[in-house]
Amino acid sequence: MKRISLVASLLAALLAAAPAGAQSPAMKDLLGNLWARLRAATPRANPAVATTTVTAGLRGAEATESELKPYWRGDREQDPATLAERQAMESAQALADAGNYAAAASAFDAFLQANPRSTLAPNAQFGGALARAALGDRARASAALEAFLKQAPQHPLARDAEQALAALR
């Protein structure tokens, strides 16, 4: 028998007690924690650029770290399409952070339609499910979590999705 964690039981109690669409302070805290986990699992569009100065060469010529960064075949860190995907995810997450869950759900759906094969697609599915749970739409939140688990069973957020799904049922 699966053990439901404290997070899952709190989510179930809050969803049962709150009318559809209502946000209690405890529900906001719980969703905030889940949003934070999603944010931590999503790479940022503008990674911090290191400006450390190092001494390299025989004569001690100074160079920045960016000049010493090796090129890796297949590296997409600076690829415009990859950066655009990350920016779209950040925008959707920012809508959720602002409490605009309906717009966040739409933004996550738009991301999935525009980028179905993206490495960030599972994150968008999870984010869309959280947004629908925040709106009180249990059926669509559950369906999104099930799709997430089916497509990405080894994702770092899979355990959280299982617990949230158990709480929604």
N, C-alpha and C positions, 0 to 999 in steps of 0.2 A: 504494500500500500504506500502510495506517495505521501510524503510528509509535506504539508503546506507550510511555508515559512511565515514568519511574522509579517513580512511585506504582503504576501498573498492574502492572509487572513484580514489584515487591516484594509486592503483594497476591497475585499468582499464586504466587510462591515460598512465601509464608507459608501460603497455603491448601493447597498441595500437601504441604508438610512437616508440618503440624499435623494430628493426628487430629481428627475431627469434634467440635466443641464445645471443643477445647483452645485456650487463649489463651497464646501466647508473648509475651514482653515486646515484641518488635518488632511483632507483630500488634496489640497494645494501642496502641502508639504510632501505627501507621498508622490504625487505626480512630479513635483520638482526633483525629488531624488531619482526617479526613473528617467526624467529628461537629462539629468546630470550624467547618468550612466550612458545614455545614448550619445550625449555630447562628447564624453570621454572616448567612446569607441569610434567616433567619426574624425577623420583627419581634417585639419584646418586648411582653408584656401590660401591663406597667407602665412606660411610657416615663418617663424622668427629667423631673421637673417643674422648670422653671427658676424661680428666685425672685429674679431680677435686678430691682433697683429702678431705674426710669428716671424722668427728669423730663419731664413732658409738660404742655402747655398754656401759657397766657400767664403765669400766676402761679407756675409751677414746682411744681404739685401732683404729688406722687409717686404712682406707680401701679406695680403689679407687671406682669410680662410677660403673665401670664394674662389680665389685664384688657384688654390691648392686642392679644391674639391675634384675628385676623379669623376670621369664620366662612366656611367654604368649602362651597358646596352639594355634597352627596354625601360630605362628610368623615365617616368612620366611626371616627375615633380614640377617641371616648368612647362608642360604641355598645356596649351590654352584650353583644350577640351576638358582635361582633368581639372584644371583650376575653375572652369565654369561649373562643372558638376559639384565641386566642393562649395562654391559660392551659393549655388541653388540650395544645397542642403543646409548651409548656415542660415540662409534667408528663411527657410521653412522652420528651422529650430528657433530663430528669433521671433517669429510669429507666435509660436507656442510659448516661448518665454514671456512674451507680452500678454499672454492669456487669450489670444485670439485663436482659439482651437479650431473653429470652422475654417478659417483661412489657412491655418497650418495643415489641416487635413487635405485641403484642396492643393496646397503647395506640394505636399508629399506625393499625392496622386499624380500631379503634373510631372514631378521629377521621375516617377516610375514610368509614365508614358513616354517621356522624352529619352530616358536612359534605362531601358529594361535590362541591359546586360552590364550595367555599371557595377563595380565592386561595392558601391554605396547603396545599391538597390535594397539589400536586406535592412540597412539602417533606415531607409525611407519607409519600408513596410512597417518596421517597428514603431517609427515615429507616427505614422498614420494611425496605427492601432492605438497608441497612447492618446492621440488627439481625439479619436472617437470615444475612447473610454472617458476622457475628460468631459466630453459632450453628453455622456450618459447613453450612448448608442452601443449597448452591449453586443448586439448581434453582429454589427459590422466590425467592432473591435475584436471580437472572438474570431471572426472569419479572417481578418488581417493577421492576427497572431498565428492562426493555424497555417496560413499560407507562408508566413515567415519561417515557421518551424519546418515545414515541408521542404522549402527551398534552401534553407541554411541551417541544418541541424547542428553544425559544429561552430556556429557563430558565437562570439563572446557573450552576446545578449540572449542566447537560447534559453539558458536557465531562468533568466528573468521573465522571458516570454512564457515559459511553461507555468511559472508561478502566477503570473498575471492571468493567463488563460484559465487556470484552475479557480482563481478567485472570481472571474467573470461568470463561470458556469453556475 
